[in-house]
């Protein structure tokens, strides 16, 4: 790992990677990057459009390329990965070799509440779903992805964790 502190947040869609990531980056005075936003900017297309026009396989390829590019940056930063990012193309191994990974383990009911309504528009896998359907989908995703998320160096569990808590965990990791 380089002398720069690179923090990559992983977890289910709606777990708060982008929101918490921005707060953490601000607390550390680091730049914040959102992997999905980087992919959208590079391709001049929204994620749902990439999925529908090019398919998930092509999206995952783009995601892995963008992740490798971001991890090569010669500076400290906080990066919010996409929910599936750690689970494809050895991405979690790449993240752990070049950054400190943090799994945001948020209760499924909390995530479901966040995903309902207007915010669901940018999440192709939850389009047209409501409460119970969202929770069922989240349970299935968690069953598929949890082994990858659990490879993270730090795990924050619950519905309310603080940047201060994570910063103290990061300091502990750096001292190891």
trRosetta pair geometry for C-beta under 8 A, 3 or more apart (Angstrom, degrees):
i j d omega theta_ij theta_ji phi_ij phi_ji
1 6 7.7 -148 -158 33 104 105
1 97 7.5 -171 -72 160 78 44
1 98 6.2 147 -114 -141 74 33
1 99 7.4 152 -129 -64 113 21
2 6 7.6 63 49 -12 104 115
2 74 7.3 -134 -174 -134 165 63
2 98 7.5 23 1 -156 93 79
4 73 7.9 -109 111 106 162 80
4 74 6.9 160 -25 -177 149 41
4 75 5.6 158 -135 170 148 15
4 76 4.4 -153 -170 -64 90 65
4 77 7.8 19 159 1 122 71
5 28 7.5 -118 94 -173 135 144
5 30 7.4 -99 84 -89 102 146
5 76 4.4 27 54 -131 73 114
5 100 7.1 -20 -163 10 80 120
5 170 7.1 62 -163 178 131 126
5 174 7.2 -37 -104 -87 112 129
6 71 6.6 95 169 -134 159 69
6 73 7.7 139 -103 65 123 98
6 76 6.5 -145 -67 -139 54 50
6 77 5.9 12 -123 52 73 76
6 79 7.1 7 -176 1 89 113
6 98 6.3 -16 70 137 148 79
6 99 3.8 -86 106 -112 103 95
6 100 6.9 152 83 17 57 69
7 24 6.8 -101 99 137 151 139
7 28 7.9 140 7 -4 139 167
7 30 7.8 109 24 82 110 164
7 77 7.4 -140 36 103 72 47
7 78 4.7 -17 70 -113 107 73
7 79 7.0 171 89 25 54 68
7 99 6.4 167 -93 -179 13 107
7 100 5.3 -25 -108 69 67 95
7 102 6.2 10 -173 -6 97 120
7 170 6.7 -42 -93 -109 126 131
8 71 7.8 -17 -64 -89 134 100
8 78 8.0 168 -82 -162 30 49
8 79 4.8 -17 -110 69 73 105
8 81 5.7 43 -180 -34 101 112
8 95 4.8 -110 71 -154 157 115
8 99 4.5 78 -9 113 107 149
8 100 7.3 166 23 79 72 42
8 101 5.1 -30 72 -107 97 68
8 102 7.1 168 82 22 45 75
9 17 4.2 163 115 -143 124 91
9 20 6.7 151 -127 85 158 109
9 21 5.1 -123 7 -77 145 107
9 24 7.9 147 -57 29 127 151
9 78 7.1 32 -19 -180 106 93
9 79 7.0 -166 20 92 75 51
9 80 5.0 -21 59 -113 116 60
9 81 6.4 -166 79 15 57 78
9 101 7.9 144 -97 -161 17 58
9 102 5.2 -32 -107 72 63 100
9 104 6.0 21 -169 -20 104 114
10 17 7.2 29 -99 -104 9 132
10 81 5.3 -4 -94 50 72 127
10 85 7.1 -127 -119 71 95 102
10 86 4.7 33 -137 -34 140 138
10 92 7.5 40 -100 -109 164 94
10 95 7.3 82 -51 148 127 171
10 101 5.8 4 0 -170 120 105
10 102 7.0 159 24 77 73 45
10 103 5.3 -33 77 -100 94 64
10 104 7.3 177 81 16 40 77
10 148 7.6 -115 168 126 146 93
10 149 5.5 -168 123 -121 115 76
10 152 5.7 -158 48 -79 122 126
11 15 3.5 -89 126 71 128 163
11 16 7.5 -8 82 46 146 68
11 17 5.8 177 47 -60 103 105
11 83 6.8 -54 101 -121 44 76
11 103 5.7 124 -74 -165 88 60
11 104 3.8 -69 -34 60 159 83
11 105 6.6 -144 -121 -68 115 38
11 106 6.7 72 176 6 141 96
11 149 6.2 79 -99 -132 49 128
12 15 4.8 114 59 -43 73 113
12 83 5.3 26 -164 -142 31 119
12 106 7.2 -118 48 49 108 96
12 108 7.9 6 65 -106 170 72
12 111 5.9 -5 99 -128 128 160
12 138 6.1 57 -171 -148 150 93
12 141 5.9 107 -128 111 105 129
12 142 6.2 -32 -75 -77 129 85
12 145 7.2 140 -86 76 75 143
12 149 7.9 -23 -39 -79 68 151
13 82 7.8 -6 -86 -176 88 69
13 83 3.9 -65 -50 -42 71 152
13 111 7.5 105 93 -171 58 122
13 115 7.2 69 121 -95 100 125
13 123 5.7 119 172 -137 143 127
13 125 7.2 156 8 55 161 120
13 126 7.2 -154 106 -25 143 126
13 141 7.5 -50 17 162 96 169
14 83 7.9 11 12 -78 63 135
14 106 7.7 -124 115 77 75 139
14 111 4.1 107 107 -161 118 88
14 112 7.7 96 129 -55 158 23
14 114 4.6 152 -166 87 104 121
14 115 4.6 -50 -94 -60 150 100
14 119 8.0 111 -108 124 98 129
14 123 7.5 6 -50 -95 99 158
14 138 7.8 -65 53 -103 129 123
15 83 7.5 130 5 -106 108 99
15 104 4.4 141 144 101 120 113
15 105 7.6 -23 -149 -93 133 12
15 106 4.4 167 -142 17 79 122
15 111 5.9 -23 -78 -98 57 116
16 19 4.8 -66 -157 55 76 108
16 20 4.5 66 140 -17 102 110
16 104 5.7 -133 63 165 93 154
16 106 6.3 110 7 -54 110 151
16 114 7.6 -120 -63 -113 80 169
17 20 6.4 -58 -129 48 17 100
17 21 5.5 25 162 -29 58 118
17 80 3.8 128 140 -149 100 102
17 81 6.7 -88 -174 47 155 54
17 83 7.8 -166 -2 -74 141 67
17 104 6.0 -162 -75 20 71 141
18 21 5.5 -54 -136 36 22 117
18 22 6.6 26 161 -22 59 101
18 34 5.2 26 -115 -111 104 123
18 80 4.5 142 -80 135 56 177
19 22 6.2 -55 -157 28 26 108
19 23 6.9 20 149 -12 60 107
20 23 5.6 -57 -153 38 38 112
20 24 6.1 37 152 -20 70 107
20 104 6.4 148 44 -101 156 146
20 161 7.7 31 -131 75 139 96
20 163 7.5 175 -167 -77 80 83
21 24 5.7 -54 -143 38 30 111
21 25 6.1 31 158 -19 65 107
21 32 5.5 127 138 -151 95 114
21 34 7.2 139 86 -85 149 80
21 78 5.0 172 -165 139 85 117
21 79 7.2 -58 -151 120 137 10
21 80 4.1 -116 -18 -58 162 103
22 25 5.8 -55 -145 37 28 111
22 26 6.3 29 155 -19 63 107
22 32 5.1 64 -105 -159 55 174
22 78 8.0 -172 -74 92 21 134
23 26 5.8 -57 -151 36 29 111
23 27 6.4 29 153 -19 64 107
23 163 5.2 -134 132 -61 103 129
24 27 5.7 -56 -148 36 31 111
24 28 6.2 14 158 -5 67 111
24 30 8.0 -21 124 48 77 116
24 32 7.8 122 70 -100 79 111
24 78 5.1 146 96 -118 109 160
24 163 5.0 -177 -94 -127 63 104
24 166 6.1 -45 -112 88 122 144
24 167 7.6 177 -143 -61 87 86
25 28 6.0 -65 -144 48 28 101
25 29 7.9 -172 163 4 56 1
25 30 4.7 -103 -148 75 75 85
25 31 6.4 -43 -165 126 128 16
25 32 3.5 -139 4 -66 169 98
25 77 7.2 0 -120 -166 112 58
25 78 4.0 -130 -72 33 93 128
26 29 7.3 24 -173 -77 31 41
26 32 7.6 -21 -37 -36 69 127
27 163 4.4 151 -15 151 160 145
27 164 7.7 -137 -158 -66 153 55
27 167 6.4 -107 128 -61 132 133
28 76 7.4 -118 144 141 127 128
28 78 6.9 129 42 -40 136 117
28 167 7.0 179 -74 -106 94 109
30 76 5.0 -93 -121 120 119 98
30 77 5.2 168 165 -118 114 34
30 78 5.5 113 93 -12 128 88
31 75 7.1 45 22 117 119 131
31 77 4.9 -32 71 -118 86 99
31 78 7.6 -165 95 32 45 70
32 77 7.1 158 -95 -170 23 87
32 78 5.1 -21 -112 71 73 100
32 79 7.8 160 -163 -86 53 34
32 80 7.5 27 -178 -11 96 98
33 37 7.6 -153 -175 64 60 109
33 38 6.1 22 -176 -51 105 126
33 70 5.8 -177 113 -140 159 129
33 77 5.9 26 0 165 108 135
33 78 7.3 173 28 89 68 50
33 79 4.7 -16 71 -110 101 79
33 80 7.3 -160 98 25 53 68
34 37 3.9 62 81 12 109 114
34 38 6.7 177 85 -16 54 83
34 79 7.6 162 -90 -159 22 59
34 80 4.8 -10 -118 57 70 111
35 38 5.6 -54 -149 33 32 114
35 39 6.5 33 153 -19 65 103
35 63 6.6 59 156 -149 122 84
35 66 6.0 128 -160 114 85 122
35 67 6.2 9 -131 -81 131 79
35 70 6.8 -95 -101 -13 85 159
35 79 6.2 63 -50 177 92 103
35 80 6.4 -133 5 92 83 59
35 81 5.0 26 2 -128 145 45
35 82 5.4 -103 86 -24 121 80
35 85 6.2 41 97 -83 163 154
36 39 5.7 -53 -150 35 34 111
36 40 6.3 34 152 -19 66 105
36 47 5.4 -25 -162 -64 109 136
36 80 7.9 -46 13 104 92 100
36 82 5.1 105 -61 -82 98 101
37 40 5.6 -52 -146 37 34 113
37 41 6.2 34 155 -20 66 105
38 41 5.8 -53 -146 36 29 110
38 42 6.3 27 157 -17 64 108
38 66 5.2 147 110 -172 119 130
38 70 6.7 -87 -83 -68 179 121
39 42 6.0 -57 -146 38 28 108
39 43 6.1 -1 165 6 65 116
39 47 6.8 67 91 -89 123 88
39 50 7.2 -36 144 -37 117 168
39 59 7.6 62 176 -156 150 78
39 62 5.4 95 -141 135 113 118
39 63 6.2 -24 -81 -89 144 63
39 66 5.2 -101 -76 -31 83 165
40 43 6.4 -76 -141 53 22 92
40 44 7.8 79 167 -92 56 8
40 45 6.4 -128 -142 79 64 43
40 46 5.7 15 -128 -113 118 37
40 47 6.1 -65 -72 -42 103 73
40 50 7.9 -122 -95 -25 65 127
41 44 7.4 19 -172 -70 27 48
42 62 7.7 177 83 -169 129 113
42 66 6.8 -156 8 -97 151 117
43 50 6.3 56 110 -88 158 120
43 62 6.8 -4 -51 -150 135 151
45 49 4.6 -122 180 90 100 125
45 50 5.3 124 112 -60 121 84
45 53 7.4 -79 -170 35 150 140
46 49 4.7 91 60 7 79 106
46 50 7.2 -142 97 -8 40 85
46 122 7.0 -111 -172 -131 118 87
47 50 5.6 -51 -147 32 35 113
47 51 6.5 37 155 -19 66 103
47 59 7.3 74 -155 -140 78 131
47 82 8.0 155 -127 -114 145 132
47 122 6.7 73 47 -178 113 82
47 124 6.7 -133 121 -16 93 113
48 51 5.6 -52 -150 36 34 114
48 52 6.3 22 157 -12 67 109
48 121 7.9 -78 -28 157 153 60
48 122 6.7 -133 -25 -147 112 42
48 123 7.9 18 -70 58 106 5
48 124 4.3 154 -114 -73 81 105
48 127 7.6 92 -128 -58 129 130
49 52 5.9 -58 -140 43 31 103
49 53 5.7 12 166 -5 69 116
50 53 6.4 -64 -132 48 21 97
50 54 5.4 -35 -173 35 62 117
50 58 7.2 -139 175 99 92 104
50 59 5.0 112 130 -94 117 102
50 62 7.1 -84 -168 37 144 155
51 54 7.4 -63 -102 56 8 74
51 55 7.0 16 -163 -149 45 11
51 56 6.0 21 -135 -76 85 66
51 59 5.8 -4 -83 -46 65 149
51 124 4.8 -149 51 57 160 177
52 124 7.3 -159 -42 -131 89 138
54 58 3.9 -88 150 73 112 147
54 59 6.5 135 89 -47 111 75
55 58 5.2 92 66 12 83 99
55 59 7.0 -144 103 -5 44 91
56 59 5.3 -58 -149 39 37 116
56 60 6.1 38 156 -23 72 103
57 60 5.9 -55 -149 33 28 108
57 61 6.6 30 151 -20 62 105
58 61 5.5 -52 -152 33 35 116
58 62 6.5 36 150 -18 66 103
59 62 5.7 -56 -152 37 33 111
59 63 6.1 37 150 -24 67 108
60 63 5.3 -50 -144 35 33 118
60 64 6.4 35 156 -20 64 102
60 84 7.3 -74 -102 119 99 123
60 88 4.6 -86 -160 151 124 162
60 89 6.4 156 156 -18 103 119
61 64 6.0 -54 -151 34 28 108
61 65 6.6 26 152 -16 62 107
61 89 7.6 128 -101 -66 46 150
62 65 5.8 -59 -151 38 31 111
62 66 6.1 26 155 -16 68 110
63 66 5.9 -57 -145 39 27 108
63 67 6.2 32 154 -22 64 107
63 82 6.0 -68 -136 25 133 136
63 84 7.8 29 142 87 173 93
63 85 5.5 -138 166 -110 127 88
63 88 7.2 66 82 72 128 131
63 91 7.6 -28 125 -91 102 149
64 67 5.6 -51 -145 34 30 114
64 68 6.5 30 156 -18 64 104
64 85 8.0 163 -76 -151 57 79
64 88 6.7 -108 -62 109 111 101
64 89 4.2 -34 -94 90 145 156
64 91 5.8 -123 -111 -80 84 105
65 68 6.0 -55 -151 35 29 109
65 69 6.4 30 151 -19 63 108
66 69 5.5 -53 -148 36 33 115
66 70 6.3 33 154 -19 67 105
67 70 5.8 -55 -147 36 29 108
67 71 6.2 24 157 -15 65 109
67 81 7.0 32 -107 -121 115 105
67 85 6.3 142 -75 -166 138 121
67 91 5.7 26 100 -141 169 109
67 94 6.6 98 128 102 119 137
67 95 7.3 -59 -179 -70 124 89
68 71 5.9 -58 -144 40 28 108
68 72 6.5 31 154 -25 62 108
68 94 6.5 -65 -90 -175 78 149
69 72 5.8 -61 -156 30 29 113
69 73 7.8 52 146 -43 59 82
70 73 6.0 -25 -171 -13 44 113
70 77 7.7 -111 179 85 96 147
70 79 5.7 104 151 -110 142 146
71 79 8.0 -75 -72 -1 69 164
71 94 6.6 -173 16 154 170 101
71 95 7.2 -136 -89 -106 138 50
71 98 4.4 77 -177 105 121 147
71 99 6.2 -105 -125 -33 102 115
73 77 6.3 23 87 -1 143 138
79 99 7.4 -55 34 -140 120 164
81 85 3.9 -123 172 60 113 149
81 86 6.4 89 116 -41 156 84
81 91 7.7 136 -153 152 143 132
81 95 7.3 -42 -60 -96 148 142
82 85 4.3 120 55 -37 80 105
83 141 7.2 -2 153 177 128 139
83 145 7.4 -18 160 -145 83 172
84 87 5.3 -73 -168 43 65 115
84 88 6.3 36 148 -13 95 115
84 145 7.0 -112 -116 -101 58 133
85 88 6.9 -84 -154 36 26 97
85 91 5.4 -122 162 136 72 159
86 91 5.4 -137 -125 95 30 107
86 92 4.0 59 -168 -75 90 96
86 95 6.5 -50 -110 9 91 147
86 101 7.6 90 -106 -149 131 139
86 145 7.3 97 73 -165 101 101
86 148 4.4 152 122 150 106 121
86 149 6.4 121 76 -76 151 54
86 151 7.3 178 176 55 128 115
86 152 7.9 -48 -124 -64 160 92
87 91 7.3 -7 32 46 26 115
87 92 7.3 44 -67 -32 32 115
87 144 7.1 48 -149 135 154 93
87 145 5.0 -77 -70 -121 139 88
87 148 4.6 -147 -88 0 71 166
88 91 5.8 34 70 -4 61 120
90 93 4.6 -37 -178 37 88 119
90 94 6.1 95 124 -25 83 95
91 94 5.4 -57 -150 38 37 114
91 95 6.2 40 152 -23 70 103
92 95 5.5 -48 -145 35 34 114
92 96 6.2 28 158 -14 66 107
92 101 7.2 39 -153 -106 78 165
92 148 4.9 -157 -50 -163 151 94
92 151 5.0 76 163 77 135 141
92 152 7.9 -92 -151 -66 108 62
93 96 6.0 -59 -145 42 28 106
93 97 6.2 27 156 -21 64 110
94 97 5.9 -60 -146 35 27 109
94 98 6.5 -14 167 13 63 114
95 98 6.8 -91 -151 51 22 85
95 99 5.4 -55 -173 51 66 112
95 101 5.0 73 135 -78 119 118
96 99 7.3 -74 -95 61 17 67
96 101 5.5 -49 -82 -8 73 126
96 151 6.5 -84 -53 144 142 105
96 152 7.8 -155 -84 -120 103 36
96 153 6.6 143 -128 -43 92 100
100 153 5.2 -89 -156 60 72 142
100 154 6.6 34 165 -3 103 113
100 170 6.1 120 107 -128 163 86
100 173 5.4 101 -130 121 133 156
100 174 7.8 -60 -65 -61 145 78
101 151 7.2 15 85 106 154 76
101 152 4.0 -125 119 -134 106 77
101 153 5.1 120 51 10 75 86
101 154 7.1 -179 95 31 51 73
102 152 5.9 101 -128 -179 8 132
102 153 7.3 -45 -72 62 52 80
102 154 4.6 -18 -111 74 77 107
102 155 7.6 167 -161 -88 56 26
102 156 6.4 19 180 -3 102 107
102 166 6.5 32 -139 -144 152 119
102 169 7.8 108 -114 102 112 135
103 149 4.5 104 -130 176 126 89
103 150 6.8 14 -63 -84 170 32
103 152 3.7 178 -30 28 98 153
103 154 7.1 -173 23 94 70 53
103 155 4.6 -14 62 -114 109 74
103 156 7.0 180 86 29 56 64
104 156 5.6 -14 -113 67 56 105
104 161 7.7 -150 -133 40 86 134
105 149 7.2 125 -82 149 90 133
105 155 5.8 21 -10 -174 125 97
105 156 6.6 176 27 85 79 47
105 157 4.3 -24 79 -103 117 73
105 158 7.6 57 89 3 82 41
106 110 5.2 -103 164 80 104 127
106 111 5.5 122 101 -55 115 96
106 157 8.0 -178 -74 -151 32 45
106 158 7.3 -22 -117 95 56 27
106 159 6.0 82 -152 -106 86 56
107 110 4.7 89 70 4 88 106
107 111 7.2 -162 96 -5 46 85
107 158 7.4 -4 -23 -154 95 28
107 159 5.5 -37 21 -65 108 100
108 111 5.5 -55 -148 38 38 111
108 112 6.1 42 154 -24 69 105
108 135 5.5 92 147 -141 119 83
108 138 4.7 148 -144 114 106 137
108 139 6.4 19 -122 -66 160 73
108 142 7.1 -81 -82 -30 115 147
109 112 5.6 -51 -146 35 32 115
109 113 6.5 36 154 -21 63 102
109 135 6.9 9 -88 -106 56 120
110 113 5.8 -52 -153 32 31 112
110 114 6.6 29 150 -17 63 106
110 159 4.6 178 -81 -120 157 112
111 114 5.6 -58 -153 36 35 112
111 115 6.2 27 154 -18 69 111
111 134 7.9 -158 113 151 86 111
111 138 5.8 140 92 -125 133 150
112 115 5.8 -61 -144 38 30 108
112 116 6.6 38 158 -33 65 100
112 131 6.2 68 168 -141 126 53
112 134 4.5 132 -133 107 91 122
112 135 4.9 -16 -80 -69 145 81
112 138 6.4 -107 -66 -9 90 148
113 116 6.3 -48 -151 17 29 111
114 119 6.7 -57 159 80 68 153
115 119 6.4 -120 -138 92 34 107
115 120 5.5 72 171 -88 74 90
115 123 6.6 -61 -144 48 104 162
115 126 5.6 -82 177 177 129 166
115 134 5.4 169 87 -156 133 141
116 119 7.8 50 71 48 28 96
116 120 6.7 -7 -137 -43 18 122
116 130 6.8 51 -123 -145 104 60
116 131 6.6 12 -86 -68 131 65
116 134 6.7 -112 -68 -17 81 163
117 120 6.5 143 69 -5 33 101
118 121 6.3 -24 180 -10 54 113
119 122 7.1 -54 -177 32 55 97
119 123 7.4 36 137 -6 72 117
120 123 5.4 -77 -157 46 51 109
120 126 5.1 -110 -151 108 101 114
120 127 6.7 147 149 -96 102 42
120 129 7.3 -153 -157 55 144 83
121 127 7.8 58 -126 -106 34 86
123 126 4.5 11 112 33 116 111
123 127 7.2 -175 91 -48 65 67
124 127 5.9 -21 -156 -22 40 115
125 137 6.8 160 144 179 102 136
125 141 8.0 95 134 -77 151 131
126 129 5.0 -92 -169 39 67 124
126 134 5.9 38 -144 -116 114 92
126 137 6.5 168 -100 91 79 160
129 133 4.0 -139 -155 105 98 122
129 134 4.9 135 129 -65 122 74
129 137 6.4 -30 -140 -9 168 142
130 133 5.7 73 52 28 53 110
130 134 6.7 -96 128 -16 16 102
131 134 5.9 -80 -157 29 10 107
131 135 6.7 -2 163 -10 57 106
132 135 5.8 -54 -147 36 32 109
132 136 6.3 33 154 -19 66 106
133 136 5.7 -54 -148 37 31 112
133 137 6.3 32 153 -18 65 106
134 137 5.7 -56 -149 38 30 111
134 138 6.2 31 152 -20 65 107
135 138 5.5 -53 -145 37 32 113
135 139 6.4 37 153 -23 65 102
136 139 5.7 -50 -149 32 31 113
136 140 6.6 29 153 -15 63 105
137 140 5.8 -57 -153 38 31 111
137 141 6.3 32 151 -19 66 107
138 141 5.6 -53 -145 38 32 112
138 142 6.1 34 156 -21 66 106
139 142 5.8 -54 -147 36 28 112
139 143 6.5 32 153 -22 62 105
140 143 5.7 -52 -149 32 31 113
140 144 6.6 25 154 -13 64 107
141 144 5.8 -63 -152 41 32 108
141 145 5.7 -5 164 6 70 122
142 145 6.2 -72 -128 52 24 92
142 146 5.2 41 176 -52 69 107
143 146 6.7 -19 -113 3 15 113
145 148 5.4 -60 -169 41 65 110
145 149 5.8 61 138 -22 89 106
146 149 5.3 -56 -141 41 39 112
146 150 5.8 40 160 -23 71 107
147 150 5.9 -54 -145 36 26 112
147 151 7.3 40 149 -31 56 97
148 151 5.8 -45 -164 14 38 116
149 152 6.1 -21 178 -15 51 113
150 155 7.2 5 -126 -85 57 135
152 155 5.9 123 81 -73 116 74
153 173 5.8 73 145 -129 128 136
154 166 7.1 107 140 -141 150 80
154 169 4.9 101 -136 148 135 133
154 170 7.2 -52 -46 -72 159 60
154 173 6.4 -79 -56 -55 111 136
156 161 4.4 89 178 -164 124 179
156 165 6.9 113 -122 111 117 123
156 166 6.2 -37 -68 -84 141 97
156 169 7.6 -143 -71 5 96 164
157 161 7.7 109 60 -58 25 130
158 161 5.8 122 66 -51 107 92
161 165 5.4 -100 -174 63 90 142
161 166 6.8 86 142 -44 116 97
162 165 4.6 106 60 0 82 98
162 166 7.2 -152 98 1 49 84
163 166 5.7 -58 -150 42 38 109
163 167 6.0 42 152 -24 70 105
164 167 5.7 -52 -144 35 30 112
164 168 6.6 29 156 -17 63 103
165 168 6.0 -58 -154 35 29 107
165 169 6.5 27 149 -16 64 107
166 169 5.4 -54 -148 39 37 113
166 170 6.2 42 151 -24 68 102
167 170 5.5 -49 -146 33 33 114
167 171 6.6 37 153 -20 63 101
168 171 5.7 -49 -150 33 34 113
168 172 6.6 39 149 -20 63 103
169 172 5.5 -52 -150 35 35 115
169 173 6.4 37 151 -20 66 103
170 173 5.6 -52 -149 35 34 112
170 174 6.3 33 154 -19 66 106
171 174 5.8 -55 -147 36 31 111
171 175 6.5 31 154 -20 63 107
172 175 5.9 -60 -152 34 29 111
172 176 7.2 44 149 -37 61 95
173 176 5.8 -42 -162 7 37 118
